[in-house]
Amino acid sequence: MISRKLLLSVMIPALVALSTTSASAAPLKVVASFTVLADVVHQVGGDHVTVTSLVGPNGDPHEFEPSPSDAKNLNVAQIAFVSGDGLEAWMDRLISASGYKGKPVVVSDGIKFRTMDEDGQTVTDPHVWNSPVNVKVWVANIEQALAKAAPADAAAFKTNAETFMKKLDALDAYAHSKLGKIALDHRKVLTSHDAFGYFGREYGVQFLAPIGVSTESEASAAEIAKLIEQIRAEHVKTYFFENSNDPRLVRQIAKATGAEPGGELYVESLSDAEGPASTYEKMFRYNVDQLVAAMAKAS
């Protein structure tokens, strides 16, 4: 028969080891500003993170109005991620309201940004994720930040990041392959707002839009008239609306120009779990397929 003293001498170290393992295995509480970023953080963090997206599926990160529950989620977060460059203009107010003590990680640091003139001012296009080449910069920044917050899991973050980088390379190759089959003069579409600039720069697609980089801006009657003239002159035959904002204006312009509907694109928000764009990888492939199908039909 095993003595009580011997049994305790065996059990106590085992219980201590178990409690230590459980404590170190507790996932980081992470907040991301919107769903596209939240998914990329999840891809890098894996089981070692619990990610909450402030802006929900099909939500507009430009016009988002944080709620008390968002402040609560941010308050308890161990690390927060934003894309940056003007996308989350509401974040500073939320940080103040929540009492969050940290400084959000800006994942777009290091990306070569697009700039443009809007109403006499130079603005930066924040929609960097519509090129998977840019998302690779995100991944590197996310991995570094997570490893700093949870050094014990750094190896796992590195492995996950490398795996996702390969998926991003595959997405980039997929887009080049599909769009490369469309003649350059047919790679023109009308969308709701100027959110596909990085996609256009990477894959030679011209996107026309009545609204600038933020959905909070408004187009004047003169600007809309000029856009209609441009669409007619350049024979743009297809328009798309976006899952996260109002389609009425782009439909009015399409009606005036004779452009045909190409469907819905996911530009700055994932779909819900049942939709066609529930992850970044699905979103990007879906957008490429929708664009290519419409362009091929119009050519």
Buried (B, 14 or more C-beta within 10 A) or exposed (E): EEEEEEEEEEEEEEEEEEEEEEEEEEBBBBBBBBBBBBBBBBBBBBEBBBBBBBBBBBBBBBBBEBEEEBBEBBBEBBBBBBBBBEBBBBBEEBBEBBEBEEEBBBBBEEBEEBEEEBEEEEBBBBBBBBBBBBBBBBBBBBBBBBBEBBEEBBEBBBEBBEEBBEBBEEBBEBBEEBBEEBEEEBBBBBBBBBBBBBBBBBBEBBBBBBBBBBBEBEBEEEBBEEBBEEBEEEEBBBBBBBBBBBBEBBBEBBEBBEBEBBBBBBBBBBBEEEBBBBBBBBBBBBBBBBBBBBBEEBE
